[in-house]
Amino acid sequence: MNSLQRLSNLIGGTVLGTPLSGTSVEALCWDITLGAAGTGFGHMILSATSSSEEMVPEAIDHVGIIVYGHLYEYGDLGVLRSVVPLESDPKSKYPVFQLRSRETLGETTKTQEEFEAWVAEQNEGPFQGSNYDVVTTSCVVWAMHACNFLEIPYPENWDKLCDWAEENKTVAGLFGGSGVASRRVQIRVPQKIKTFAKKHFKRGSKTDDGNKEEEEDDETEDNGSKEDDNEVKEANEDDDEINNATQSTRL
């Protein structure tokens, strides 16, 4: 999208008083698996847990839409809105990882007032933050409803994500909500893998000092667990700050 179109969105779909045919709508997708879903191993896991090869998700994303110069996104704090910078990508108000894609979906003829009224209705109804569910009321489901209201098509991968989440609710739940769970996965999973490797590879080949090595491993694991708990505590404190800071941005 060029600068003129971005400026047009910021001022409600007109440039120098000349109405455009519609207001551009974009989709943003943040990869919340730290790129793991895009690897060969990640694809193998997604393929094995998908209903068919045609329904394998490209990635596991947090998603939002850009329209009328604002980013709208849903999570366990409700529908949040933030201003889109003119010449750069917007930052999500939810704790997410790498921005994976930004694509134009089409143009809507709905007015900003109509959309804001619809968003407010959703935010007080089925898509209140407390209603978040990784299958029935996720960020993806909300964005699909928003696109339907705006009468534009949404990315094909969103259907795949919903299908995958329904079939794998437990795993999908690890990445759900506002990204709080994603932070915990980011902190805990590497430590769990490290601990597993120490147990099964070092202890599987004992030497004369095997007992000593086991004691050292246990001590390392205990220290790692304490550090892990401290990091999770800090992540939770960060999440509390985010909750407080974003309350005023809820629609």
C-alpha positions as a printed Julia matrix, in Angstrom:
251×3 Matrix{Float64}:
   0.0     0.0    0.0
   1.41    3.41  -0.96
   1.58    6.51   1.23
  -1.45    8.1   -0.41
  -3.62    5.08   0.35
  -2.37    4.93   3.93
  -3.15    8.62   4.37
  -6.57    8.03   2.87
  -7.31    5.38   5.49
  -6.16    7.67   8.28
  -8.67   10.33   7.28
 -11.61    8.03   6.62
 -11.32    7.0    2.99
 -11.0    10.4    1.3
  -8.05   12.25  -0.16
  -8.37   16.03  -0.45
 -12.14   15.74  -0.24
 -12.44   13.2   -3.07
 -14.24   10.0   -1.98
 -12.6     6.73  -2.89
 -14.51    3.63  -3.99
 -13.96    2.06  -0.6
 -11.68    1.83   2.4
  -8.8    -0.6    2.24
  -8.7    -3.45   4.76
  -5.53   -5.33   5.67
  -4.8    -8.47   7.67
  -1.82   -8.79  10.01
  -0.56  -12.13  11.28
   2.0   -12.59  14.05
   3.71  -15.98  14.31
   3.43  -17.0   17.98
   5.57  -20.15  17.59
   8.83  -18.2   17.11
   9.03  -19.53  13.56
   8.81  -23.19  14.62
   5.64  -23.83  12.61
   7.44  -22.84   9.42
  10.25  -25.39   9.82
  10.2   -28.87   8.34
   9.7   -30.4   11.76
   6.94  -27.92  12.56
   5.16  -28.65   9.31
   5.4   -32.37  10.03
   3.71  -31.87  13.4
   1.0   -29.63  11.93
   0.4   -32.15   9.12
   0.07  -35.01  11.6
  -2.45  -33.06  13.69
  -4.52  -31.63  10.82
  -7.67  -33.12   9.33
  -6.07  -33.29   5.87
  -2.99  -32.11   4.02
  -5.08  -29.34   2.45
  -5.98  -28.01   5.91
  -2.44  -27.76   7.33
  -1.98  -24.2    8.7
   0.85  -22.09   7.36
   1.62  -21.01  10.91
  -0.02  -20.51  14.29
  -0.86  -16.82  14.4
  -2.29  -14.02  16.43
  -4.21  -11.92  13.91
  -5.71   -8.46  13.56
  -7.11   -6.22  10.86
  -6.28   -2.69   9.77
  -9.09   -0.41   8.62
  -9.8     3.34   8.93
  -6.2     3.9   10.0
  -6.47    1.67  13.07
  -5.43   -1.83  14.04
  -8.21   -3.88  15.64
  -7.4    -7.13  17.43
  -9.15   -9.41  19.88
  -7.84  -11.33  22.88
  -8.55  -11.84  26.56
  -8.62   -8.07  27.11
 -11.36   -7.68  24.53
 -11.19   -5.86  21.19
  -8.34   -3.34  21.33
  -7.71   -0.5   18.89
  -4.46    1.32  18.13
  -3.42    3.95  15.58
  -1.44    2.66  12.62
   1.81    4.54  11.86
   1.9     6.07   8.4
   5.14    4.45   7.23
   5.65    1.43   9.47
   3.88   -1.65  10.75
   1.75   -1.24  13.88
   2.65   -2.92  17.14
   0.18   -5.35  18.64
  -1.2    -4.45  22.05
  -1.06   -8.13  22.92
   2.24   -9.9   23.76
   3.07  -11.49  20.41
   6.19  -12.46  18.56
   7.31  -11.86  14.98
   5.04  -10.21  12.4
   4.72  -12.9    9.74
   2.56  -11.23   7.13
   0.64   -8.1    6.22
  -1.68   -8.3    3.25
  -4.45   -6.25   1.68
  -7.77   -8.1    1.7
  -9.9    -5.67  -0.3
 -11.99   -2.54   0.12
 -15.08   -2.12   2.25
 -17.96    0.28   1.63
 -18.93    0.23   5.31
 -18.39    3.52   7.1
 -16.13    3.88  10.1
 -19.15    4.75  12.24
 -20.89    1.53  11.22
 -17.83   -0.56  11.98
 -17.14    1.15  15.33
 -20.75    0.53  16.38
 -20.45   -3.14  15.4
 -17.13   -3.5   17.26
 -18.62   -1.94  20.4
 -21.54   -4.36  20.2
 -19.2    -7.35  19.85
 -16.96   -6.08  22.65
 -19.9    -5.99  25.05
 -21.38   -9.23  23.76
 -19.88  -12.47  22.41
 -16.35  -11.08  22.16
 -15.85   -9.72  25.65
 -12.35  -10.48  26.86
 -13.69  -12.87  29.49
 -15.32  -14.93  26.72
 -12.01  -15.74  25.0
 -11.83  -19.35  23.86
  -9.16  -20.74  21.56
 -11.81  -22.52  19.46
 -15.08  -20.6   19.58
 -14.04  -16.98  20.26
 -10.37  -16.58  19.37
  -8.61  -13.66  17.7
  -8.97  -15.51  14.39
 -12.69  -16.13  14.82
 -13.24  -12.45  15.69
 -11.24  -11.29  12.67
 -13.28  -13.59  10.4
 -16.5   -12.1   11.76
 -15.08   -8.6   11.23
 -14.25   -9.38   7.61
 -17.74  -10.77   7.08
 -19.22   -7.56   8.47
 -16.96   -5.48   6.22
 -17.97   -7.74   3.32
 -14.45   -8.69   2.28
 -12.73  -12.09   2.05
 -10.36  -13.19   4.79
  -7.15  -15.25   4.36
  -7.62  -18.94   3.66
  -5.21  -19.8    6.46
  -7.7   -18.51   9.04
 -10.09  -21.36   8.22
  -7.19  -23.78   8.58
  -6.23  -22.29  11.94
  -9.78  -22.67  13.25
 -10.0   -26.25  12.04
  -6.63  -27.1   13.59
  -7.49  -25.44  16.92
 -10.75  -27.38  17.16
  -8.95  -30.68  16.62
  -6.05  -29.8   18.94
  -7.6   -27.62  21.62
  -5.11  -28.55  24.35
  -2.06  -27.68  22.27
  -3.73  -24.64  20.74
  -4.59  -23.43  24.23
  -0.89  -23.09  25.01
  -0.72  -20.3   22.45
  -4.1   -18.75  23.16
  -5.35  -15.73  25.07
  -3.43  -12.5   25.05
  -0.11  -14.21  24.55
   0.39  -14.86  28.27
   0.52  -18.56  27.59
   2.9   -17.9   24.7
   5.3   -16.18  27.08
   5.19  -19.17  29.39
   5.83  -21.55  26.5
   8.74  -19.38  25.38
  10.25  -19.55  28.87
   9.42  -23.1   29.91
   9.79  -25.18  26.76
  13.54  -24.58  26.22
  14.2   -25.42  29.88
  12.07  -28.57  29.69
  13.92  -29.74  26.58
  17.27  -29.01  28.2
  16.32  -30.96  31.33
  14.99  -33.87  29.28
  18.22  -34.05  27.27
  20.36  -34.05  30.42
  18.37  -36.85  31.97
  18.25  -39.14  28.96
  21.61  -38.54  27.3
  23.98  -38.02  30.22
  22.4   -40.53  32.54
  22.03  -43.09  29.79
  25.82  -43.52  29.62
  27.15  -43.58  33.19
  30.87  -43.58  33.95
  32.68  -44.32  37.19
  31.6   -40.88  38.27
  28.03  -41.49  37.17
  26.49  -40.88  40.57
  28.37  -37.6   40.84
  27.13  -36.55  37.41
  23.55  -37.35  38.43
  23.9   -35.21  41.53
  25.27  -32.33  39.46
  22.44  -32.73  36.95
  19.86  -32.68  39.73
  21.4   -29.54  41.15
  21.43  -27.89  37.7
  17.81  -28.9   37.14
  16.76  -27.48  40.51
  18.54  -24.2   39.78
  17.0   -24.12  36.32
  13.55  -24.65  37.78
  14.04  -21.81  40.24
  15.22  -19.5   37.45
  12.3   -20.69  35.34
   9.82  -19.84  38.1
  11.39  -16.4   38.55
  11.11  -15.71  34.83
   7.47  -16.81  34.77
   6.8   -14.57  37.78
   8.38  -11.65  35.9
   6.33  -12.5   32.8
   3.17  -12.49  34.91
   4.11   -9.1   36.35
   4.64   -7.83  32.79
   1.22   -9.16  31.85
  -0.36   -7.32  34.81
   1.26   -4.11  33.57
  -0.08   -4.75  30.07
  -3.57   -5.39  31.45
  -3.52   -2.1   33.36
  -2.03   -0.13  30.49
  -4.55   -1.36  27.92
  -7.75   -1.05  29.9
  -8.23    2.49  28.62
  -7.8     1.38  25.0
 -10.65   -1.11  25.06
 -13.55   -0.03  22.84
